[in-house]
C-alpha cells in the first residue's frame, strides 16, 4: 500500500464542563484532524491537540504542518516505510503535528493488518482504571463533582491544585473524609507552587494518602525537589518537565526527583515516540502515567493502545474526551465504572462520526 491522499482540517468544540487549572481556563478546545488514504482505499486517522502553555505549539501552527500542501511529502510513500518516523521529526516542528501524522500511519498500518494496534506492539494490559479530573473550584463545587463521578463509578480522582495551599489541602481533606479509602486521590499542581508552598503541601500529604503529586513546580526546580524525602519523590510525577526522551535523559543524568512520568502523545510526537519514552522509564525504574489534553476519542484511543503495550504503565489519566460537547469520532475504547478497554477493531478502533 502507498499513501494516495492526505487531509488536515481545524475544528473547534465546546466543552460541556469548562474548567480551570493553575493559570488557565477553558470553555472550548481546538484540534486538527489529519488523515491518510492508501491507494487501496483504507484510511488512517490522527489528531493534533497541542498545549501551547507546555510545548509552545498552537493549533494554527499544527494546521500549517498538516494541511495537504504541507503534508504532501507523504504521498507515494508506504506507511510502514521505516524512514518515515525520522523524516516526520525533521519535517515537522511541532510535537502534536508529528503525533497526528504518526497516529494516522500507525492506524492505517494496523487497519491493513486487520488487528488492533496494541496487538502489533505486544499487549501487556487488558483493562485499567482512568482517573477523572476535578478542576480548581470551591469545596462545595468539588464535592458536587465528586458525587457525580462516584455515581458514575470512577474511583481515581485527579484534583487540580496549585493556587492556594490551604484551599488545596482543605478540598483534598474533604474528599478523603467523605469517601475514605474507596477512592484513589491524585493532585496536579500544574507548576503552581513555590518552595515554601510545596513544603506546606508536602507536610499535609501523609494524612491524605495521596498516590501522586504531579508537576508541583516549574521545570528547572528539580534541584529543590531532590531535597524532598524519598517517599515523597516516589509519588512525584513529571509532566511539563518531561516531553521527550531527551528531556528525561538529561534529568536522569543530573538527578531525577520523580518516580513517575506523565507521557502524552501531544508532548512527545506520537505513539511510537511515546513507546520509546516508556521504555526509557521502564529501564530506569520509573512508573508511567498516560495523560492527554482535551482530545477526540481518537487521540485517547491511540494513547490507550500504547499504554497497554508498556510494562511501565501504572496510571491512566485519559479523560480528555469526556467533556466534549461533540466528537468528530466515535468508538475508540470501552468504559465501564471508570475502567478502560481497547476495542476488538482494527487500528485504534475509532471511526469518523
N, C-alpha and C positions, 0 to 999 in steps of 0.2 A: 504494500500500500504506500502511496505517495500523497502528500498533502496537496489538495487541489484548490482549496479556498480557505481564507481566514476572515474573521469578522470581529469587531470590537465596538461596543457602544456603552455610553454612560447612562445610568438610571439613578433616580432618587426615590427613596422610600421613607415614608413617615414611620415613626416609632409609636407603638401603642402605649408605651410606658417611657416617657422621657426620663433621662437620668443624669446625675451629677457625680463627678469624681473630683479629686483634688485638682482645682484649676480649670475644669472644663465642664460644659453642659451640652447635651444633645437632645433634640427632639425629632431629627430626621437624619438619614445617612445616605451617602452616595457610594456607589461602587461601579466598576467597569466589568461588563460581561465579555468574555472572549471565547471564541470557538474556532476549531479547525475542522475541515471536512476532508475526508480522504477521497481518493479517486474511485473507491468502492462504495461511496455514499455514506459511510459511517461518520458520525460526529464525535468530537471530544470537546468538553466544556471546562472553562476555568473562570475564576473571578478574581478581580483585584479590589481589595478593600483596605487601602493604606491608612496608616495612622500618622499624620503629619507631625504630631507632637512627639512621636517616638523616632521615626526614621527620616523625617523631613520631606517625604514623598507625598504629593497630593493626588487626588483623583484626576485632576486636569493633566498632571504630568504622566500618570499611568495611561490615560487615554491617548496621549500623544505617542506613546510607545506601542500601544496595542491597536490603534486604528489600522485598517487594511493596508494603507500605503506604507506604514512604518513596519508592519509585520509581514510584508510580502516576501521577505527573505526566506520564510518557511516553506513557501510554495515549491513543490517539486522535491521536497526532502522527505525521507522516510521518518515517521515519528520515532522509530526505535534507533535512529542513527546515533551512535554513542558520542559523536562530536557535538551534537546539538546542545547538550547540557552545558558544556563550557562556552559554547557560542552564545547561548542565551545570556550568560553573565557579561560577556564582552559587548553585546549589542544593546542590552537593557540596563539602564542605570538604576531604576527603582526596584526594590525587592518585591513589592506587590505585583508589579508588571511582570517580573520574572516568574513569580508564583503562578500567575494566571496562565502563562504560556506552558510552564511545566505541568500544571494541573491538566490542561487540555491535552497535552501529549500523553501523559500517564493514563488519562481517561480513555482516549481513543485506542491506545495500545491494549489495555485490558478489555475494552469492548470487542476489539478484533479477536482477542483470545477467548472471549465468551466467559470470563471469570471476574469476580470482584477483585479490585486492585490489591487488596490486602493479601489475597492468596498468592499473588505473584511475588510479593515481598517475603512472605512466610509469616503466617498468623501466629501470634503468641497469646492474644486475649480474645475472648468471645463476647464478654459484656463487662462494662464498668459504669459506676455512677458518675454523673457530671455534677459539678457544683452549679448553683444558680446564684446570680449576683443581686445583692441588695445595695443600692446606691447610697450616696450620702443624703440622709434625711433625718427628721426628728425621731425621737424614741417611739412616739406614737405611730408614726408612719412606718418605721422599721417593724414594729410588732404587727401592724396590719399586713404588710408584705409577707412577713413570716407565717402568719396564719394561712394565707393563700398558698404559699409554697409547701407548707406542711400538709395541707389538704390535698395538694396535687402529688404528694408522695416524695418530694425532694427532701433528702436528709443531709446534704452537704451544701452549706451556705457560705458564699464569699461576700464579706461585708466590706464595702468601701470605707476607708478611714483616711486620715492624713490631714485633716483641717484643724481639729481641736482635740487634744489628747483626752481631756476629761470627758467630753461628749462621746468620743470614740469608745472609751472604756465603759461608759455608762450603757451605751447601746449593746455592746457585747455582753455585759453582765446581765442585762435584761433578757437577752436571748437565751443565755445559758441558764438563767434562773427559771425561765418559763419551760424550756424544753429539755434541760438536763443532758444526760449522756446519749439521748436519742439522736442528736444531731452532731455532725462534724462542722466545726467553725473554722473558717479561714478569714484572714484580714488582708486587705490590699491597700497600702498607703499611697500608692502611685507617686512615690518620691516626696511625699508631703512633710516628713519630719526632719527637724534638725537634730543635732546630737542630744541636746537636753530633752527634747520632746520624745525622742526614741527611747532614752533611758527610762523615762517615766512610763512609757508604754510597756517596755520590757518588764518593768517591775510588776505590772499587773497581768502579765501573760500567764503566769503559773496557775492562778485561781481560775482562769478562763479555759484552760486546757485547749489552747489554740493549736491546731495542726500545722498552721503555716502563717507567716507574715511575709507578704510579697512586697518587694522593692520599697523598703521603708525610707530610703534616702536616694538622692540623685546619683547617677553614675559618677565615679570618681571618689565616692565615700567609702570604698572598700577597706581602706586602711583602718578607719574607725570601726567598721563592722567586725573586723578581725579581732578587736579587743573584747567583743562580747563573749559570754560563756559559750562553750562548745555546744551545749544542749540548745541554746538559742540559735546558734549558727546553723545547726542541722535543720531548723524549721524556717530559715530564711530562704526566700525564693527570688531569684534574679529574673526580672522582666526587661525593663529598659536597659539594663546593664549588659545584657547578652542578646544580640540579634543574630549573629552568625558564628560559625566555628572559630574564626579568627579572634572574636571578642572573648570567647571562653578560653581559648588557648593563652591569650595574653593574661587573663585573670589567673588562670592556673599557675602560670609561671611566676606571677607576683604574689600569690597567696589568695586563695578563694574563700571568702567567708560564707558562701552559700552552699546549702545542702540540696537545693532544688533549683532547676532551671525551667522557666516557662518558655516553651517553644511555640512560636506562632509561624505559620506558613507565610504570613504577610511581612514578617520581620526578616526571615532567613532566605526567602526566594523560592519556596515551593516544596512539594512532597519529598523529592529526592535530597534536596539540601537539608530539609528537616530531619530526615532519617540519618544523614551523616552527622548532624549535630547531636542527635540522640545517642549515636554510637560513641561519640566522644564522652558524653555524660556517663554512659554505662562503663566505659573503660576507666573512668576516674571516680567511680562510686557515687555519682550524683543521681538523684531521682529526677524524673521529668514530669512536669505538668504541661498538658497540651492546652494552649489558650487560643483565643480568637479575638477578632474585632466584631463589629456588627456586620454580619455576613449572611448571604443566602445559605440555605441548607446545602447547596453545592459545596461551598467553602468548608462548612462544618463537616460534611461527609468526607471530604478529602483529608482533613486533619485526623478524623477518626480512623480512617484506614491506616494511616501511618502510625498513629498511636498504638493501634492493635498489633502492629508488627515490631514493636520495640520492647525489649526486656526491661528497659529502664522506666517504663511508664508506671506511674503511681497515682496520678491525679488527672482528671479531665475537667477542664473549665470551658466547655463547648456549648454555651448557651446563647451564642450571638445571633441566632435566627429566631429565637423565641418571641421577641417583641417587635418583629417586622409586621407592619400593617398588611403588606402584601409581599409575596416572594415570587421572583421570576422562575423559580424551580420548585419541583415537588419531589417527594421521596427522600433519598439520601441516607436516612437512618430510621430506625425504630426506637421509640422511647416508651418506657413503662416504669412508673414510680421513680422517675429520675435516672433510670439505667438506660444506657445507650447500646445499641447493637447495629452492626452494618447489615445491609440488606443482601439477600442472595440474588443480586443482579449484577450484570457486567459493569466494569468500570467503577465509578463511585456510586452508582445506583441512583443518580439524580437526573431528572428529565425536565426540559422546559415546560413551564406551566401552560 
